[in-house]
Amino acid sequence: MNDQDRDDLAQRIIHARQAIVGAAESANRDPSGITIVAVSKTVGREVIDVAYDFGLRHFGENRVQDAQAKFHPPLPSDASLHLIGQLQTNKAKSAAALFGLIESVDRPSLVEALEKAAASLQLSLPVLIQVNVAGEAQKAGCDPADASVLAETIALAPHLTLRGLMTIAPLAADPEAVRPVFVGLHDLRDRLQQRFPDADLGILSMGMTNDYQIAIAEGATHVRIGRALFGG
């Protein structure tokens, strides 16, 4: 990256952090409880390394194979990779070995594959249930009505740890239009927490570049930001 590109990236990171602080304070929340997951699927390793130098520690990738190529050698140990794209069961072992958090668990067959992979790697793998709150046919994620059964399936998997929920809201010209999606995920999380009181379901991964400030107002703990950090 040249100096201008580095400066531009630094300014975009500063702007995103300021926007998060503003949204959190408006919602009477502590900004330190909100994590930026930098969606790095469109940029190369050099840009990611610079973003790390500027303080970002969580990076989201959509495809296992792309991430395998990009993160060899791996990031420093204080950084974490999140799988935020749909995962095929035949890629479960590769994903378990590479990612610190699988955000896109949406079906029992994937739970089974990830449990088998994590057991073979002798690790405890944190996961999120991806929920299709808006019911979009083209989007991945389980139906909200199926989330409780899926959570129970994960609870019975010794090498998986359910940490919360994730959703992808519809793209809307007015971000306010998707507020009910975030409210719905928050409410679902609260119901699951009551049903599974021993679980730590603290993560609500919701909100992207277009709508993350609305998501923060409705309780997001992780916001997945790509374009606002890395450009179009």
C-alpha angles and dihedrals in degrees: 000000000000122000094262093053090049091050091048091051092047091052093049091051091049091049093050092049091049091050091050091051091049093048092046094049091048088055093045090246132137108252090212088070092065121084125201112222102197107216098221100171093113099048136066131244094266091061091045091052090052090048088052090051087054091056107268112138106172122067128183125211130182103204129049096212094050091049093048090057095042099047100049105137093035126241118265114287094257092062125083134207119216123199104218100165131082113286126215115217092236089062094051097104093048090048093048091052095049110033128068092203130023105207099177106067106142110150141040094244090060091049089054093049094047092048091052091047095047091047092052090050092045095232140123109239122204115217141179127212111238109219124195094216094168093050094230110173093215095051128087121232136093124275111265089240090060097049096090094054090046090050089052090051090053091047088058092052107093096204098045127078120198109219102172145290140306133197139176113218122214117266107257134176089226112047089205088070091070097048091101089060091058092043089051094052092048092050091047091051091051091052092049090049089056091050093046103034094168093057123092102226095168099134122091107176105192138129132055136198095300098045113013094116090058089046091053090052088056097048109277113166095182124037120192108218124178116143094039089057105032102026130240 
